[in-house]
Amino acid sequence: MNEGGSGMPGPQWTQGRVVFVGAVHEARPVLSTLLTHPAARVVAAMAPPAEQAKRLSGAVDLAEVAGHEGVRVLQAADINAPAVGDTVRALEPDLLVVAGWTRLLGPELLSVPAHGCVGFHASLLPRHRGRAPVNWAILRGETRTGNTMLFLDPGADTGDIIDQCPVPILLDDTCGTVYERVAAAGARMLAEHLPALLAGTAPRRPQRATEGDVLPRRTPEMGVLDWNRPARAVHDWVRALTKPYPGAFSDLDGHRTMIWRTRPPHRSEPDGPPGTILAVDPAGVRVATAPGSVVVTEMSAPDQPPEPAAAWCARRGIRPGHRFAPVPPPLARWARGEGPRPEVLAR
């Protein structure tokens, strides 16, 4: 079902009806693009209930964006519930656009829009299908990721590719800064292809099922920090898992300590027994790795906001010579996605 043009200057399109689905940080720029594009009329935005959103890393308030344009935001605890499908069907959408959503859409919902469902994945598919692709790319030391716009199908990131955009990962990037660039790339691709998507003429390139890899699911307990790794790998680990994600952590004097930020290491750094605090000064807390060392600049107790590392240690009497607890090798391998979940955690 189509409606009349927007009256805006420039190319004259017949507006298509769009339903948007989103939850976390990538959703905001995509929704903003839809709300301002003359080819689209957003008839509803769907988001998780507030209590569910609190448990999501990087959740955003879509009502803040949609409300300015008078678009109603509907809550969907289970996107595949029959009632949600009935609601979307009644809206008669030409297109469903999904960004920053954490669950797969089922076949029934996927079949509702006249021209299909479009989503985004923060990698250059078919590489790195699955959960947390940016986090995995950073903690593995990769220097490039990207964003793929694709037609959604019942599989996990297996639909036909519409467009792709590479995104660099710089040494001082965090998961948050990379996701900002990924989200901006998604918004640009959507703006370019939206008229063709609503006309049913967008390009599409099938993926081969035998290509690519599938990333393991990450959990907060996988944030355990193994100091018995090179300084660059420790730095990558911390920046891959920092805010808005649960964070890297290590035990110090029998207490879990959150490590939120480190300074990019140089080629030649002082070293010592891995996990040993070598210095505490205004620049931060220098901790030995294997080899080398990193300077921790922000840390905290669990469930507390990041603080300057030197001041945090000074209040707790933590001085050079204190040592973070070593990580058992099976636990470290599991956290890197290289082995099974250790029995001590599985129980």
JOGI-V674577 format. One record per residue. N is the residue number from 1. OMEGA is omega in whole degrees, -180 to 180 (NA if undefined). Layout:
n:omega
N:OMEGA
N:OMEGA
This chain:
n:omega
1:-178
2:180
3:-173
4:-178
5:-173
6:-176
7:-180
8:178
9:179
10:-177
11:-180
12:178
13:167
14:-175
15:174
16:-179
17:-175
18:169
19:-179
20:177
21:-180
22:-177
23:-173
24:-166
25:-179
26:-175
27:-171
28:-179
29:178
30:178
31:179
32:178
33:179
34:-176
35:-177
36:-177
37:-177
38:-179
39:-171
40:167
41:179
42:-177
43:176
44:171
45:-179
46:-177
47:176
48:174
49:-175
50:-178
51:178
52:-180
53:180
54:-178
55:-179
56:176
57:177
58:-180
59:179
60:179
61:-179
62:180
63:179
64:-180
65:-174
66:-175
67:-180
68:-179
69:179
70:179
71:-180
72:178
73:-180
74:180
75:-179
76:178
77:177
78:-174
79:-177
80:177
81:-180
82:-179
83:178
84:177
85:178
86:180
87:-180
88:-180
89:-179
90:179
91:178
92:-177
93:169
94:-174
95:172
96:179
97:-175
98:178
99:178
100:177
101:-169
102:-179
103:176
104:174
105:-178
106:-177
107:-177
108:180
109:-180
110:-176
111:-173
112:-174
113:-177
114:-177
115:172
116:-178
117:-178
118:178
119:-178
120:175
121:-171
122:171
123:175
124:-178
125:12
126:178
127:173
128:166
129:175
130:-171
131:169
132:-175
133:179
134:179
135:179
136:-179
137:-179
138:-175
139:174
140:175
141:-179
142:-176
143:179
144:170
145:179
146:175
147:178
148:172
149:-173
150:169
151:-179
152:171
153:-176
154:180
155:179
156:176
157:-176
158:-176
159:-180
160:-178
161:176
162:-178
163:178
164:178
165:177
166:180
167:-180
168:172
169:-178
170:-173
171:-179
172:176
173:167
174:176
175:-178
176:-178
177:178
178:179
179:176
180:179
181:177
182:-179
183:179
184:178
185:178
186:179
187:179
188:180
189:179
190:-180
191:-179
192:-171
193:-173
194:178
195:179
196:178
197:-178
198:176
199:-178
200:-176
201:-177
202:177
203:177
204:-180
205:-178
206:172
207:174
208:-177
209:-177
210:-179
211:173
212:-179
213:179
214:-178
215:175
216:174
217:177
218:175
219:180
220:-179
221:178
222:178
223:-178
224:-172
225:179
226:-179
227:-179
228:178
229:-180
230:-177
231:-179
232:180
233:177
234:177
235:179
236:-179
237:-177
238:-176
239:177
240:-170
241:-176
242:-178
243:11
244:-179
245:-172
246:174
247:173
248:-179
249:179
250:179
251:179
252:-177
253:176
254:-179
255:177
256:-180
257:-180
258:178
259:-170
260:-177
261:174
262:176
263:178
264:-176
265:173
266:-178
267:-179
268:179
269:175
270:177
271:-178
272:177
273:-176
274:180
275:-179
276:175
277:-176
278:-178
279:172
280:-180
281:-176
282:-180
283:-179
284:-177
285:-179
286:-178
287:-178
288:175
289:-178
290:-3
291:175
292:180
293:175
294:175
295:176
296:-178
297:178
298:178
299:180
300:167
301:177
302:178
303:176
304:-180
305:178
306:178
307:172
308:-170
309:-177
310:180
311:180
312:179
313:-179
314:180
315:-177
316:179
317:180
318:-173
319:174
320:-177
321:173
322:-173
323:173
324:-176
325:176
326:-179
327:177
328:-177
329:178
330:179
331:179
332:180
333:178
334:-179
335:178
336:-179
337:-175
338:-179
339:-180
340:175
341:-178
342:-177
343:-178
344:177
345:-176
346:-178
347:NA
